[in-house]
Amino acid sequence: MSALHFILAPVVGGVIGYITNALAIRMLFRPYTPKYFLGMHIPFTPGIIPKEKGRIASSLGTAISDNLMNRDVLERYLLSESMLSRLRTSIDTFCFRQMSNTETLRQFLGHYLAAEDVDRIFTSVRGDLATQISARLAGSGLGEQIADAVARHLTSRLRSEGLEGMLPGILRMLGDNFKNKLADLIEPPLRKFLTGNIDSIIAKDGESMVRRLIDTQVDALADTRMCDLLQGKEKQIQEVAEALVTAYRILISEQLPRILFAIDIPRIIEGRINEMDMRETERLIFAVMNKELQAIIWLGALLGCLMGTINAFV
């Protein structure tokens, strides 16, 4: 047996191992579609991954949902101290920026909502507040309370010695006893008269009066600068920030199962994989695992070389 045989056997074995592994890896993806010859289906077409794409997508979605993105894993990450710290920092940074923000409230909201939505919010606030306040006023007995206060105030002045000017001179001569009796006499009808008229005014014009007042206040609020709104409210801002973090913790702790159920991670992953073109899938896998796949190819060459060497000595 010549020396050339001991050289060629490992080389040929290595080349065969390299080509075999490279071809096997390519055959995982290619061909992308079934191939036919004279009407007969050619075996191993399409490639293994295109052929089993649906099953792989379903299995991968379930595996990721059960092992990588389940409730325990997500809750541990979302409620970790590092995550909560980042959340607090983000809220504090946002609030700090607003304390020097010279934009009006309307302009500030315009960064997050369309202009018509901002206008709709303020219009809705005006209408809802005016309706609710006027309804409360109409059923609150406010007319009776105002009438009672006015009647008591007027009769008190009538009884007061320092306000004799309220009575004609001839009546003042009749003395305090007469003034007290007169006050007692006119107080009930005066209260009744005022109550009826005030209630009527509230029922008829209360909403329009309240609406005018609210319109003025809402417009003033909308045109107030953010820095002015927040000035001197550092403590309240801090309390709101802590409340937001607490609300976040409660939301994750209590609602995460519902959120995961609504999101349906397995279905999303399965759908996304099935939507992907096989060329895109192949590029993605090679972009992620190119180094490892190349290692498998060269490992095939090494094993082929080793088997060729052993075969040369057998």
Sequence and secondary structure as in RCSB ss.txt:
>XXXX:A:sequence
MSALHFILAPVVGGVIGYITNALAIRMLFRPYTPKYFLGMHIPFTPGIIPKEKGRIASSLGTAISDNLMNRDVLE
RYLLSESMLSRLRTSIDTFCFRQMSNTETLRQFLGHYLAAEDVDRIFTSVRGDLATQISARLAGSGLGEQIADAV
ARHLTSRLRSEGLEGMLPGILRMLGDNFKNKLADLIEPPLRKFLTGNIDSIIAKDGESMVRRLIDTQVDALADTR
MCDLLQGKEKQIQEVAEALVTAYRILISEQLPRILFAIDIPRIIEGRINEMDMRETERLIFAVMNKELQAIIWLG
ALLGCLMGTINAFV
>XXXX:A:secstr
  HHHHHHHHHHHHHHHHHHHHHHHHHTT SSS  EETTEE TT S HHHHTHHHHHHHHHHHIIIIISSHHHHH
HHHTSHHHHHHHHHHHHHHHHHHTT  SBHHHHHHTTS HHHHHHHHHHHHHHHHHHHHHHHHTTTHHHHHHHHH
HHHHHHHHH GGGGGGS HHHHTT HHHHHHHHHHHHHHHHHHHHHHHHHHHHHHHHHHHHHHHHHHHHHHHTSB
HHHHHTT HHHHHHHHHHHHHHHHHHHHHHHHHHHHHHTHHHHHHHHHHHS HHHHHHHHHHHHHHHHHHHHHHH
HHHHHHHHHHHHH 
